Amino acid sequence: MGTSGNRIVIVGHGMAGARLAAELPAHSPDVKVTVLGAEPHRAYNRIMLSSLLAGTVDESGVELAEAAGHGIAVRPGVRVTAVDPAAHTVATDRGDMLGYDHLVLATGGRALVPPVRGLDPERLPARVAVFRTLDDCRRILAVAARARRAVVLGGGLLGLEAARGLAARGLDVQVVHPVGHLMERQLDPAAGAVLARTLAGLGVTTHLEVAATAVDAGPDGVRLALSDGRELETDLLVLSCGVRPEVTLARAAGLTVNRGVVVDDRLRTSDPDISALGDCAEHDGVVTGLVAPAWEQARVLARVLTGENPRERYRPRPPVTRLKAAGIDLAAMGDPEGGGDPDVEELSFSDPARGTYARLRIVGERLTAAIMLGDNPSVGTVIQLFDRGAPVPLDRRTLLLGRSRDAAAPTTTESPALMPDAATVCQCNTVRKGALVRSWRAGARTMDDLVAATRATTGCGSCRDAVEGILDWLSAVDTPDTAEEVAA
């Protein structure tokens, strides 16, 4: 073990805590893990909650496979009330006092309730809900079942996913956003405008550069006052105004806290016997709030704590953001504005009528940022180039438009055979094509087998088509003449 003992207590049974609990026994069979989760549910995939809102999956479809076996104790519905670093103990709301050799904080984040007149963060009105947890989702669905109209406050990633999910259930949905364009952290104004037009075609109206000033909620509806003097009446108000890292326990325990719980490259806090990961952790000044970095942190921390590789370090990779909503295909990566590099090459294409927008930022023949919105067959190639830092093709139009000047020339998106083994297929779990091929050659001949062997598609699920394409290709080329080539 990399710690002085083998008792590890994980506080939090969300996506980060559940992944760590599953990783630890795989690296050391002697580890004793106790997971304490405040939510009274099985671990679930939070980023699939928008699909639950839309009705495309049920609750069983968002559940995560839980850690199980000898030495693993998962206790849902148990809230940790205090941490005593000196005594190496945690106290719970059940009156328990648990000792640990190493403690891991995976307390996640909590939805922000904006300071708007009529909203009490401790007690929201019956027709008002935040969108963060499974219980939040249940509350939204209960109101939506008898509603015709919904307003979503916040035009960021989660807000738009909630809006699209409710629109898919037949509600008239409006989004109120205080900034001049949607998803301003990931998109430029031109992409935001195309996205707003696409949403309008899907039944979602957007109100930009306007803030909420007051909420008047009663048993029959909600009235939302806006800063431009207008009022919106609705049956359901969903708040999606950001997330704050949950650092209450860490701060009370005397750990160093900034925006999140400050951790080093090995995910250690200011107390060497306490680590943190996921949405509550701040590494190098950054709180990610995304699943792929959290799961990478779990992998690194498992190797450090079990002693498999005490020198393992967390090295964050540039994130790729995907909007997971029916009828919208959006991928954004890097900073589209970037720095003032004089050698930057900017390319863009916009077709608002078809809901298509593409923008590339290239420096030194490498892709440093991109926005891909709409039906573009090159999105997978663009993500791979960004992820690997590989040189871009000479004909940039193959990336912008998905086709080459020579219509007969193949593009890199036509066949998995042209995809290098190092290409990342599943961003959330960092599953590369080579890992899928090796698993298939080891006997994983169905989609379920590949998922079980590699965890591909178990994050946001947006890579499922790509994984199925690789599976179909492998099945087609499995002949005695090509087996050796496929395995290479």
Backbone torsions as a table, in degrees:
resi	resn	phi	psi	omega
1	MET	NA	148.0	177.3
2	GLY	-84.2	-9.5	177.9
3	THR	-104.5	174.6	-178.6
4	SER	-73.2	-11.9	177.7
5	GLY	-152.5	-178.1	-175.6
6	ASN	-113.3	14.2	176.2
7	ARG	-91.1	111.6	179.5
8	ILE	-116.1	126.4	176.0
9	VAL	-110.2	127.7	178.1
10	ILE	-109.1	122.5	178.0
11	VAL	-98.1	105.8	-178.4
12	GLY	121.3	125.5	-178.7
13	HIS	-118.4	37.1	173.8
14	GLY	-83.3	-157.3	-174.6
15	MET	-66.0	-37.7	-179.4
16	ALA	-73.7	-48.4	-178.9
17	GLY	-63.8	-40.5	179.8
18	ALA	-66.5	-38.8	179.1
19	ARG	-66.3	-41.7	178.4
20	LEU	-62.9	-42.5	-179.9
21	ALA	-61.4	-33.2	177.8
22	ALA	-76.7	-31.9	-177.6
23	GLU	-74.4	-39.2	-171.2
24	LEU	-58.1	-50.1	-179.0
25	PRO	-63.6	-26.4	179.5
26	ALA	-68.4	-22.8	-179.0
27	HIS	-100.7	-18.9	178.6
28	SER	-155.6	113.6	-178.9
29	PRO	-71.2	-12.5	-176.6
30	ASP	-91.8	-5.1	-176.0
31	VAL	-69.7	142.9	176.0
32	LYS	-113.8	113.4	-172.1
33	VAL	-115.9	129.5	171.6
34	THR	-118.1	125.2	179.9
35	VAL	-111.1	124.0	179.5
36	LEU	-112.2	115.3	-178.5
37	GLY	-116.9	127.5	-178.5
38	ALA	-68.5	-31.6	179.7
39	GLU	-76.4	140.2	-175.4
40	PRO	-86.3	34.1	-176.0
41	HIS	-123.3	168.1	163.8
42	ARG	-63.8	158.5	176.2
43	ALA	-61.4	140.9	-178.0
44	TYR	-138.1	160.5	-178.8
45	ASN	-86.4	101.9	-174.9
46	ARG	-62.6	-33.1	-176.6
47	ILE	-76.7	-4.4	174.6
48	MET	-96.5	4.1	-178.5
49	LEU	-65.5	-29.1	177.1
50	SER	-64.6	-33.2	175.6
51	SER	-68.2	-34.1	175.6
52	LEU	-65.9	-40.7	176.0
53	LEU	-60.8	-41.1	-177.4
54	ALA	-74.1	-16.1	-179.6
55	GLY	85.5	11.8	-179.7
56	THR	-84.3	-16.8	172.8
57	VAL	-137.3	159.2	172.0
58	ASP	-101.5	-175.3	-175.1
59	GLU	-63.8	-31.9	177.6
60	SER	-65.5	-24.5	-179.3
61	GLY	-76.6	-11.4	178.9
62	VAL	-106.9	-1.9	-179.6
63	GLU	-71.4	144.6	175.8
64	LEU	-99.3	150.4	173.2
65	ALA	-66.9	127.2	-175.9
66	GLU	-92.6	151.6	174.1
67	ALA	-64.4	137.4	-179.7
68	ALA	-150.4	161.9	177.0
69	GLY	122.1	-175.7	-178.5
70	HIS	-62.1	131.0	177.1
71	GLY	87.3	-0.1	-179.4
72	ILE	-112.4	123.4	176.7
73	ALA	-126.1	115.3	178.9
74	VAL	-106.5	123.7	-177.2
75	ARG	-123.2	89.3	177.1
76	PRO	-72.3	156.8	178.3
77	GLY	72.1	20.1	178.4
78	VAL	-118.0	115.8	-177.2
79	ARG	-98.5	131.2	176.2
80	VAL	-81.5	128.2	-176.4
81	THR	-101.8	-22.1	-178.5
82	ALA	-160.9	151.4	174.9
83	VAL	-122.7	131.6	176.9
84	ASP	-115.6	95.2	-177.0
85	PRO	-62.4	-33.3	-178.8
86	ALA	-67.2	-40.8	-178.9
87	ALA	-89.7	-6.8	-176.8
88	HIS	57.1	49.9	179.5
89	THR	-136.1	157.8	170.5
90	VAL	-127.1	143.6	177.2
91	ALA	-107.0	145.7	-179.1
92	THR	-120.3	167.8	178.7
93	ASP	-73.8	-3.8	174.9
94	ARG	-91.7	1.4	-178.3
95	GLY	86.8	6.7	-179.7
96	ASP	-79.8	154.0	170.6
97	MET	-129.0	109.9	-175.0
98	LEU	-107.4	133.3	175.6
99	GLY	-89.8	153.2	178.5
100	TYR	-141.4	153.2	167.3
101	ASP	-92.2	-35.6	173.7
102	HIS	-141.5	135.4	-178.8
103	LEU	-111.0	138.1	176.8
104	VAL	-121.8	123.5	176.6
105	LEU	-93.3	117.0	175.6
106	ALA	-128.9	52.5	-170.5
107	THR	-81.0	-3.8	173.0
108	GLY	68.6	-146.0	-179.4
109	GLY	-138.5	169.8	178.3
110	ARG	-126.9	144.7	-177.9
111	ALA	-65.2	138.9	-179.8
112	LEU	-86.1	126.9	172.0
113	VAL	-96.8	118.4	-174.1
114	PRO	-66.8	153.6	179.0
115	PRO	-77.5	74.1	-178.0
116	VAL	-113.8	135.6	-179.9
117	ARG	-57.4	129.1	-179.3
118	GLY	101.5	-4.6	179.1
119	LEU	-114.6	122.0	174.8
120	ASP	-108.6	113.6	-177.1
121	PRO	-56.0	-26.7	-177.9
122	GLU	-84.3	-16.9	-177.1
123	ARG	-155.2	90.9	-179.5
124	LEU	-78.7	148.8	176.0
125	PRO	-60.1	161.2	-173.3
126	ALA	-61.1	-32.4	-177.6
127	ARG	-96.7	13.7	178.9
128	VAL	-121.9	134.9	-178.3
129	ALA	-147.9	148.3	168.4
130	VAL	-86.0	167.1	-179.9
131	PHE	-124.8	96.4	-177.3
132	ARG	-146.6	-46.1	-172.1
133	THR	-115.0	173.6	176.3
134	LEU	-63.3	-39.5	177.6
135	ASP	-64.6	-37.8	175.0
136	ASP	-59.2	-44.5	-179.0
137	CYS	-62.7	-42.2	177.6
138	ARG	-61.3	-40.4	-179.8
139	ARG	-65.2	-43.3	178.5
140	ILE	-61.8	-44.8	-178.1
141	LEU	-65.9	-34.7	179.3
142	ALA	-63.6	-41.3	178.3
143	VAL	-74.4	-40.7	-177.4
144	ALA	-61.7	-28.2	-178.2
145	ALA	-62.2	-24.5	179.8
146	ARG	-121.5	25.4	-177.3
147	ALA	-116.5	155.0	173.3
148	ARG	-110.5	-26.9	-174.7
149	ARG	-128.5	148.6	176.2
150	ALA	-143.3	144.7	173.6
151	VAL	-121.6	132.4	176.0
152	VAL	-109.2	123.3	178.8
153	LEU	-93.5	105.7	-178.8
154	GLY	123.9	119.7	-178.0
155	GLY	-107.7	34.1	172.7
156	GLY	-86.9	-167.3	-175.2
157	LEU	-57.8	-53.7	-176.6
158	LEU	-67.4	-37.0	179.2
159	GLY	-61.8	-42.4	-179.7
160	LEU	-71.0	-34.1	176.0
161	GLU	-65.0	-40.9	177.2
162	ALA	-64.4	-42.4	-178.8
163	ALA	-62.3	-45.7	-179.7
164	ARG	-65.9	-38.2	178.4
165	GLY	-62.5	-42.9	179.3
166	LEU	-69.5	-37.4	177.1
167	ALA	-63.3	-34.9	178.3
168	ALA	-64.8	-21.7	176.4
169	ARG	-88.1	3.5	175.6
170	GLY	95.6	5.9	179.3
171	LEU	-81.2	150.2	171.1
172	ASP	-81.7	113.2	-170.1
173	VAL	-114.9	135.7	174.0
174	GLN	-124.5	143.2	178.7
175	VAL	-116.5	129.6	177.5
176	VAL	-110.5	123.6	-175.3
177	HIS	-135.1	128.9	-174.2
178	PRO	-77.2	-8.4	-177.8
179	VAL	-99.2	164.9	-175.2
180	GLY	-73.9	-15.5	174.2
181	HIS	-148.8	159.6	-175.8
182	LEU	-71.3	151.5	175.4
183	MET	47.0	52.8	-173.3
184	GLU	-64.4	-19.5	178.2
185	ARG	-73.9	-25.9	-177.3
186	GLN	-111.9	-25.3	-171.7
187	LEU	-115.2	157.0	170.2
188	ASP	-91.0	169.9	-176.7
189	PRO	-58.5	-37.6	-179.0
190	ALA	-64.1	-44.1	178.1
191	ALA	-65.9	-39.3	178.0
192	GLY	-59.9	-38.2	179.5
193	ALA	-67.6	-41.6	177.9
194	VAL	-64.5	-40.6	179.0
195	LEU	-63.1	-41.4	179.1
196	ALA	-62.4	-38.7	178.7
197	ARG	-67.1	-40.2	177.9
198	THR	-62.4	-43.8	179.3
199	LEU	-62.6	-38.0	179.3
200	ALA	-60.1	-38.5	177.9
201	GLY	-69.4	-15.4	179.9
202	LEU	-103.4	9.1	176.1
203	GLY	92.4	18.4	-179.7
204	VAL	-120.0	116.7	177.6
205	THR	-93.1	139.1	-179.9
206	THR	-115.2	141.1	174.4
207	HIS	-119.5	113.1	-173.3
208	LEU	-106.1	157.7	179.2
209	GLU	55.0	40.3	177.7
210	VAL	-144.4	138.4	-177.2
211	ALA	-111.6	157.4	173.4
212	ALA	-81.7	136.0	-179.3
213	THR	-113.8	-23.2	-179.7
214	ALA	-161.5	150.7	177.2
215	VAL	-126.9	127.3	175.9
216	ASP	-119.8	102.3	-174.7
217	ALA	-110.4	130.2	177.0
218	GLY	-128.1	-176.2	-178.6
219	PRO	-66.0	-22.2	-175.2
220	ASP	-105.9	-5.8	-178.8
221	GLY	168.4	-178.7	-177.9
222	VAL	-130.8	135.5	174.2
223	ARG	-112.8	124.2	-178.0
224	LEU	-110.4	117.1	177.4
225	ALA	-88.3	136.5	-178.1
226	LEU	-110.3	159.3	-175.4
227	SER	-67.9	-17.0	178.1
228	ASP	-92.6	8.7	176.7
229	GLY	96.1	-12.2	179.5
230	ARG	-77.6	163.7	174.0
231	GLU	-131.3	137.9	176.1
232	LEU	-113.3	132.7	176.3
233	GLU	-106.4	136.2	-174.9
234	THR	-149.8	164.2	176.5
235	ASP	-92.7	-20.1	-175.4
236	LEU	-146.6	131.9	176.0
237	LEU	-118.5	121.6	178.9
238	VAL	-109.3	127.4	-179.4
239	LEU	-98.6	120.3	176.4
240	SER	-134.6	72.9	-169.8
241	CYS	-112.7	23.1	177.6
242	GLY	111.3	170.1	-177.6
243	VAL	-131.4	139.4	175.3
244	ARG	-111.1	136.3	176.9
245	PRO	-57.6	138.9	178.9
246	GLU	-86.3	102.9	-172.9
247	VAL	-120.6	13.2	-175.5
248	THR	-58.1	-49.4	-179.5
249	LEU	-62.9	-44.4	-177.9
250	ALA	-62.5	-42.9	-179.2
251	ARG	-66.4	-42.4	179.8
252	ALA	-65.6	-27.6	179.9
253	ALA	-84.0	-0.8	177.0
254	GLY	84.7	14.3	178.0
255	LEU	-77.7	155.9	178.1
256	THR	-70.0	123.1	-177.9
257	VAL	-130.2	132.1	171.6
258	ASN	-114.0	-114.0	168.5
259	ARG	-70.7	-41.1	175.1
260	GLY	-123.8	-173.1	176.0
261	VAL	-75.1	118.1	-173.5
262	VAL	-71.5	127.6	179.7
263	VAL	-129.7	158.7	177.5
264	ASP	-97.1	-166.6	-176.0
265	ASP	-67.1	-18.0	176.3
266	ARG	-100.7	13.0	178.4
267	LEU	67.9	20.4	176.4
268	ARG	-82.9	142.4	173.6
269	THR	-84.9	-167.5	176.8
270	SER	-67.5	-15.4	171.3
271	ASP	-101.8	119.0	-175.4
272	PRO	-63.6	-14.9	178.8
273	ASP	-97.4	9.4	178.2
274	ILE	-131.5	131.0	176.2
275	SER	-117.3	168.2	175.4
276	ALA	-146.2	149.9	177.8
277	LEU	-154.7	166.1	178.6
278	GLY	81.6	-151.5	-172.4
279	ASP	-65.8	-18.6	-179.2
280	CYS	-89.3	-10.9	-173.1
281	ALA	-94.8	143.7	176.3
282	GLU	-119.2	113.7	-179.8
283	HIS	-114.1	123.3	178.6
284	ASP	54.3	39.4	176.8
285	GLY	80.5	5.4	-174.9
286	VAL	-120.6	131.4	168.1
287	VAL	-107.8	116.1	-168.9
288	THR	-77.5	-51.4	-176.0
289	GLY	73.1	12.4	-179.1
290	LEU	-117.3	155.4	-174.1
291	VAL	-75.1	-39.9	-175.2
292	ALA	-60.1	-46.8	176.7
293	PRO	-63.3	-36.5	-179.9
294	ALA	-63.4	-42.2	-179.3
295	TRP	-71.9	-32.4	174.4
296	GLU	-67.7	-38.6	175.8
297	GLN	-61.5	-39.9	178.6
298	ALA	-62.7	-41.4	178.7
299	ARG	-62.2	-46.8	-179.6
300	VAL	-63.8	-46.8	-176.3
301	LEU	-64.7	-36.9	178.3
302	ALA	-61.8	-40.8	-179.9
303	ARG	-70.1	-35.3	178.9
304	VAL	-69.5	-49.4	-174.2
305	LEU	-68.2	-32.6	-179.5
306	THR	-84.8	-7.4	-179.4
307	GLY	82.1	4.2	178.8
308	GLU	-62.5	-38.6	174.3
309	ASN	-151.6	85.5	-178.4
310	PRO	-62.0	-18.2	-179.2
311	ARG	-92.7	2.1	179.3
312	GLU	-58.0	141.6	-178.5
313	ARG	-130.2	144.7	175.5
314	TYR	-84.4	121.7	178.3
315	ARG	-122.0	101.3	-176.1
316	PRO	-63.6	143.0	176.7
317	ARG	-105.0	152.1	178.1
318	PRO	-58.5	126.7	-174.6
319	PRO	-77.6	153.1	171.3
320	VAL	-114.6	122.6	-178.8
321	THR	-98.6	128.6	176.5
322	ARG	-118.1	133.8	172.3
323	LEU	-89.6	116.1	-173.3
324	LYS	-102.6	85.6	-179.5
325	ALA	-146.2	138.4	-178.2
326	ALA	-57.9	132.0	178.4
327	GLY	87.3	-1.9	-179.7
328	ILE	-130.5	126.4	175.8
329	ASP	-119.8	108.5	-175.9
330	LEU	-136.1	130.7	172.3
331	ALA	-132.3	131.1	179.0
332	ALA	-133.9	137.6	-176.4
333	MET	-148.7	145.6	179.7
334	GLY	71.4	-176.5	178.9
335	ASP	-99.5	110.3	-176.5
336	PRO	-63.9	-23.1	177.9
337	GLU	-87.3	-34.7	175.1
338	GLY	58.5	-163.4	178.2
339	GLY	-96.3	-163.3	-177.3
340	GLY	-98.6	39.7	-179.4
341	ASP	-64.2	122.8	-177.1
342	PRO	-69.2	-18.0	-177.2
343	ASP	-97.6	14.4	-177.4
344	VAL	-69.2	143.7	176.9
345	GLU	-117.8	120.1	-178.5
346	GLU	-110.4	130.2	176.2
347	LEU	-132.5	142.0	179.5
348	SER	-150.7	156.0	176.3
349	PHE	-146.6	135.6	-178.4
350	SER	-137.7	131.2	174.4
351	ASP	-137.1	79.3	-174.2
352	PRO	-57.4	-34.2	-178.0
353	ALA	-62.0	-31.7	178.6
354	ARG	-100.3	4.6	178.4
355	GLY	69.1	31.5	-176.3
356	THR	-115.6	133.2	176.1
357	TYR	-149.5	135.1	176.7
358	ALA	-139.6	136.0	177.1
359	ARG	-142.2	131.4	179.6
360	LEU	-122.2	142.5	174.4
361	ARG	-123.7	117.7	-172.9
362	ILE	-122.0	131.0	175.8
363	VAL	-131.8	124.1	178.7
364	GLY	59.8	39.4	179.6
365	GLU	65.4	14.4	176.0
366	ARG	-117.5	143.5	179.6
367	LEU	-80.2	118.6	-179.0
368	THR	-104.5	-16.5	177.6
369	ALA	-163.4	153.0	178.0
370	ALA	-160.1	149.9	170.1
371	ILE	-129.1	124.4	-179.8
372	MET	-128.2	110.1	-177.0
373	LEU	-124.3	129.5	178.5
374	GLY	101.8	-168.7	-176.5
375	ASP	-82.1	97.9	178.4
376	ASN	-134.2	114.8	-177.2
377	PRO	-67.7	-7.3	-178.7
378	SER	-91.9	1.1	-173.9
379	VAL	-60.5	-38.6	178.9
380	GLY	-63.1	-41.5	178.4
381	THR	-65.1	-41.2	179.9
382	VAL	-61.5	-44.6	178.9
383	ILE	-61.5	-42.1	179.8
384	GLN	-63.6	-43.6	179.5
385	LEU	-62.9	-41.8	179.0
386	PHE	-66.2	-45.4	-176.4
387	ASP	-64.6	-39.6	-175.0
388	ARG	-93.4	-13.2	-176.3
389	GLY	67.6	31.0	-177.8
390	ALA	-83.4	156.9	178.7
391	PRO	-63.7	143.5	178.0
392	VAL	-81.8	157.5	179.7
393	PRO	-68.1	156.9	179.8
394	LEU	-63.9	-39.3	177.7
395	ASP	-88.8	96.4	-175.6
396	ARG	-63.6	-22.0	-177.1
397	ARG	-65.3	-21.2	176.1
398	THR	-63.7	-25.5	178.1
399	LEU	-89.9	-40.4	-178.4
400	LEU	-70.8	-42.0	-170.2
401	LEU	-114.3	-10.5	-179.9
402	GLY	79.2	16.8	176.8
403	ARG	-148.8	157.4	-179.5
404	SER	-97.5	162.5	175.8
405	ARG	-57.1	-39.7	176.9
406	ASP	-90.0	107.0	-175.0
407	ALA	-61.1	-21.7	-179.5
408	ALA	-85.0	-11.6	-177.1
409	ALA	-79.0	132.0	-179.9
410	PRO	-72.3	150.3	173.8
411	THR	-104.0	167.1	-175.8
412	THR	-73.6	-4.3	-178.6
413	THR	-97.0	-3.7	-171.9
414	GLU	-76.1	-32.4	-175.1
415	SER	-145.4	138.3	174.5
416	PRO	-60.6	-20.6	178.9
417	ALA	-61.6	-27.1	-178.9
418	LEU	-88.0	-5.5	-178.0
419	MET	-86.7	127.5	178.2
420	PRO	-66.5	152.8	-179.9
421	ASP	-60.7	-26.8	-177.9
422	ALA	-79.9	-4.7	-178.2
423	ALA	-68.0	131.6	179.0
424	THR	-81.0	119.7	179.8
425	VAL	-92.5	-45.7	178.7
426	CYS	-108.0	105.5	-178.1
427	GLN	-66.2	-39.4	-174.9
428	CYS	-61.3	-39.2	-175.9
429	ASN	-109.5	6.9	-179.0
430	THR	50.8	51.1	177.6
431	VAL	-96.9	120.1	-178.5
432	ARG	-94.3	161.6	179.6
433	LYS	-55.6	-41.5	-178.4
434	GLY	-58.4	-36.8	179.0
435	ALA	-67.1	-37.8	177.3
436	LEU	-65.5	-42.0	179.5
437	VAL	-63.7	-44.9	-179.1
438	ARG	-63.7	-40.5	179.4
439	SER	-65.8	-39.7	178.7
440	TRP	-63.6	-43.1	179.7
441	ARG	-67.2	-23.8	178.9
442	ALA	-85.0	-1.4	175.2
443	GLY	121.3	-2.0	179.3
444	ALA	-81.9	86.4	-171.2
445	ARG	-98.9	-0.7	176.8
446	THR	-122.1	167.5	179.3
447	MET	-61.1	-43.9	179.4
448	ASP	-62.0	-37.9	178.5
449	ASP	-64.3	-44.3	-179.7
450	LEU	-64.3	-40.7	178.7
451	VAL	-62.9	-44.4	-179.6
452	ALA	-64.9	-35.6	-176.1
453	ALA	-79.0	-31.3	-171.6
454	THR	-121.1	-15.9	-174.2
455	ARG	70.7	7.9	175.6
456	ALA	-58.8	143.2	178.8
457	THR	77.2	-3.4	-175.9
458	THR	-87.6	2.2	175.1
459	GLY	-92.0	-107.3	-179.3
460	CYS	-79.8	-19.3	178.1
461	GLY	84.3	-1.8	-175.9
462	SER	-72.5	-12.1	-179.4
463	CYS	-93.1	4.3	-172.9
464	ARG	-59.4	-42.0	179.6
465	ASP	-61.4	-40.5	-179.6
466	ALA	-65.6	-42.0	179.6
467	VAL	-65.8	-41.7	178.0
468	GLU	-63.4	-36.6	177.5
469	GLY	-63.8	-41.4	178.1
470	ILE	-66.5	-39.9	178.2
471	LEU	-62.3	-44.0	178.9
472	ASP	-62.4	-41.7	179.4
473	TRP	-63.7	-44.7	179.6
474	LEU	-62.0	-41.0	179.4
475	SER	-63.4	-37.2	-177.6
476	ALA	-72.7	-32.2	-174.7
477	VAL	-98.6	8.2	-178.6
478	ASP	-80.5	80.0	175.5
479	THR	-127.8	162.3	179.7
480	PRO	-56.9	-32.1	-177.8
481	ASP	-75.9	-26.4	-174.8
482	THR	-110.1	-6.9	-175.5
483	ALA	-57.8	-42.6	-178.6
484	GLU	-65.9	-36.8	179.1
485	GLU	-66.9	-41.5	-179.7
486	VAL	-64.3	-39.6	-177.2
487	ALA	-73.1	-17.8	-175.4
488	ALA	-69.0	NA	NA
